[in-house]
Amino acid sequence: MDKKGALFLLLLFLVPASCGENSVHTADEGLPVESDRETATHRVKEDPQKEKELTAGDVPASLPGVTQLRKNQIPALAAESAMAVDQRLFQPPYPRPGLRQPGRWNRESYDAIEENRFINTRNDPLSTFSIDVDTASYANVRRFITAGSLPPRGAVRTEEMLNYFSYTMAEPDKNQPFSLQVEAGPSPFHQGYKLVKIGLKAKDIKPDKLPPSNLVFLIDVSGSMNQPTKLPLLKQSLKLLAAELSARDRVAMVVYAGSDRIVLPPTQGSETDTIRAAIDNLQSGGSTHASSGIITAYELAVRSFMPGGNNRVILVSDGDFNVGITSRAELQNLIEEKRQSGVYLTVLGFGNGNYHDDTMEILADKGNGNYAYIDSLLEAKKVLIKERSGTLFTLANDVKIQVEFNPALVGAYRLIGYENRTLQDEDFRDDSKDAGEIGMGHRVTALYEIMPAGNADIPAVDPLKYRQPVPRPDRGSGELLTVKLRYKANGASTSAQIEKAAPDNRRTLEQTSVDFRFAASVAGFAMLLRESDHLGSFDWDGCVALARQARGEDQQGYRAEFARLVEMAQLLKEQG
């Protein structure tokens, strides 16, 4: 037997001897069990001495089974053992990254979404919801897929996927802040069903006509932001926006980690060098005391308040708040309190691994603001430069939509997306109820899938004993539905209303507009990712084909990118 073999037998003899009753290891002394491997990895990485010993080929005495081994006793074997230990400790415990495979670096959090179901029109002909102009979900989904992993279901919000893209819509009339469009056609998801697209276009304004801005950047510089996709990208993104400011604007910066501090007092937007220098000096480190920073930022915005101007806090973070007020309910209450000041909120999400989408979304929702996710400098340019007026300048508040379906033609309906934006029907006329905000030039899209009257799949309940049967409505109008839009002009306390009816038609899917078909492909993509119960006959190949056919002019290339994204997701799905 050679020397190496003899040493291996010696190791086998020593290991069980060190694992008996006399070998006792506390949580700090020994290697945790398999379920705690991530914690063990983290512990070793945070201990420079242990890391040095491992890389030097020395075996830590604290490891079970090798307490009697030392480098000077059995050099070759100790080195080999250290290598094996090193591989075991630092090897990822899961074969592929992604939130569906939990791991220490995948502590991202998303709200569960219960998909909207079909509703019997005779029982409830009204559907009411708050508009949503957020786009974070699409950029976040793109981040997952381009990194080689399908997103978790909670990350896929259909309305934010739809509203990421621009659709051709008529400009509003001179006396109206919005134009309202409705288009109906065959559904690509179920044979014989219809799909209805509702489009809302807000009035835009030329850049030189925009009101002055009072902006307070609230910047997370905690230790969790020390990643290339976080603070470095954040700094580049803010520089893009800083370059667009003028002498009429004011900008300030508040940073927070373990505590908060003002790093840039209110400064004229034309002092670009001063603003850029403040951005360049940002460094990460410490815990995340977000609530303290929120209070300071709003106080600063109120002190510099511009009547008739754009007063806004811009929160940039990964949403990982762990000091001060950390519960989402308490943070929500704080934001709801601060919005009474007339200061709006824009939320920009950065990073991965510990990203808290659920927290970021609720803050934007309750802060009378919008929510975008920045995964690249190009996305920052889209959100902060190309769509600046919509992102930062509010046109109307508490914008709600109510759709009344005609029971003579519509047996059942289903709102696709907007699950966390639905309202009670009576909330539509109640001006005290909070709803969505829409920026200048913004576009909002919503889709309904419709079962025709008489369809065998219409959900039904047993006949009611104390309610008279609903008279069969007249089919003579030929209207599928009527859309009503309610809003408060910026600064107004009472709402106004516009409405539009949609006639039935017998067009084929190919006869519908390019925007109709593209929106259908985006909604279908979201349902495929969520493994929806309402996909019907729609599949991945159909989604790719529909996306390619509906590219249209696509000057910015966003629709072409979408088609490629669907193909990539299909491949990931097929690989399991």
Order of alpha helices (4+ residues) and beta strands (2+ residues): alpha-alpha-alpha-alpha-beta-beta-alpha-alpha-beta-beta-beta-alpha-beta-beta-alpha-alpha-beta-alpha-beta-alpha-beta-alpha-alpha-beta-beta-beta-beta-beta-beta-alpha-alpha-alpha
